[in-house]
Amino acid sequence: MSSRSERERREAAQARLSAAGITPTKAKGGGGGGRQGLVIAAVILVVAVVAGLFVYFSQPSSTGDAAAVAPTYTAARTGTVVMAGAPTAPVTVDVYEDYLCPACQQFERIYGDEITTALNQGKVKVNYHGIAILDRASEPQGYSTLAGSAALCAADAGIWPAFHSRLFAEQPAEGGPGKTAQELAAIGQQMGAQGDFAGCVNANADAAAIAQATNDAAGNEAVAPGGSFGTPTVLLNGTKIEINDQDWLSRAIGA
Amino acid sequence: MLDVVGTLVRLGLAAIWLVSGAVKVVDPIGTTVAVDAYDVLPGTVAPVVAAVLPIFELALGALLLVGAGTRAAAVVSALLLLVFLAGLGQAWARGPSIDCGCFGGGGAVAPGEEAYGTELVRDLGFLALAGWLTVRPRTRFALDRRWDRGDGDEPGDGDEPGDGDDGGHGDGSMTEGRSAPAGAGRNPR
């Protein structure tokens, strides 16, 4: 506020100093912006952190209730595809997932509740394609197929929504052993799986069909444009979407 | 001309942060996977870091680009790079096979495809840049030059084109700063 007079004072002081033959030495290490630079840097960096937190809390996963949305939709499988939601729903989504794929875990974390809500409301139907492209990334190999096969068992056993969510929520690390068939079976039985769930998981009977579905997906131009196939791949009414576009579902269902 | 070297260092570090922030900010899912792959943070915290980190990097890059608070930005850059180095080091030592995700990408890779050595050396190089600016933040074409005007005696230091808009601010802080003339100014009173 009194910068003018302070400046004048300073200049006067400097004049007195030079009259006395004193040359003020350059501050060592000056040039960093001093206090003003420090303040501006601090403000900008704090704003950046706040903006980042805002981005985080504006993700679809954070807009709902704290508790996960309870699934009330039905799911049935045909071959290796689990069809979730009302067949008459106006919007069709195809999700290609590998149960060992970390990006698929993030996809489920961010959009899982939003998709469940849309399924519950009958606004969308989702075809879940269990894919195994990361079989070599577990030790012993084959977790992707084992988990995909167990998820198909879960569809038959009437526990698909919870089992599917659980496999991603508790996804094992790549390079590790994954969950064993016994562990997968125990999870399903704890969820109230009907029939011989453990027998189905242990049989891993859909392994060949999952391998075939994986090859088919990789050769499908709509799913793997230019032969480039990765998981998760998501189609909205048959067209591949960018999953980093956080409004893809709300736009499609007019929410 | 140490100022010229410093300027190149500052702009180089700015470019590093701007590029690495930009590739992360457009791929939040990939960034989360990369952060999670370090296997250091709980699963609920990794997404928060993944959301904040890219914007923070962009902010650091912007500060360094215009040369505002160069020393502060350099210190924060160095600290952040030390965190990255620690993350990489623990991954290397502990075993998960990951790509650093420093400039996008990231996540697990097949054993044998890691590039920990290269990534560590590269980050150490970046740390050296930040170290230079921490020790010697004085550079050309920096907003700081205006705020530090009392420090230097080369005429026209802070008077690059377009600098004139908030000169009054600069003058005000100078007297409070720890620059020599301001300190000297207190004596006669």
Interface residues (C-beta under 8 A of the other chain):
Chain A: M1 S3 E6 R7 R9 R10 A13 Q14 R16 L17 I22 P24 T25 K26 A27 G29 G30 G31 G32 G33 G34 R35 Q36 G37 L38 V39 I40 A41 A42 I44 L45 V47 A48 V49 A51 G52 L53 V55 Y56 Q59 P102 A103 Q106 F107 R109 I110 R136 A137 A173 E174 G175 I243 N244
Chain B: G6 V26 D27 P28 I29 G30 T32 V33 D36 A37 D39 P47 V48 A51 V52 L53 P54 I55 F56 L58 A59 L60 A62 L63 G67 A68 G69 T70 R71 A72 A73 A74 V76 G95 P96 S97 G107 A108 A110 P111 V135 R136 P137 R138 T139 A142 L143 D144 R145 W147 D148 G150 D151 G152 D153 G168 H169 G170 D171 G172 S173 M174 T175 E176 G177 R178 S179 A180 P181 A182 A184 G185 N187 P188
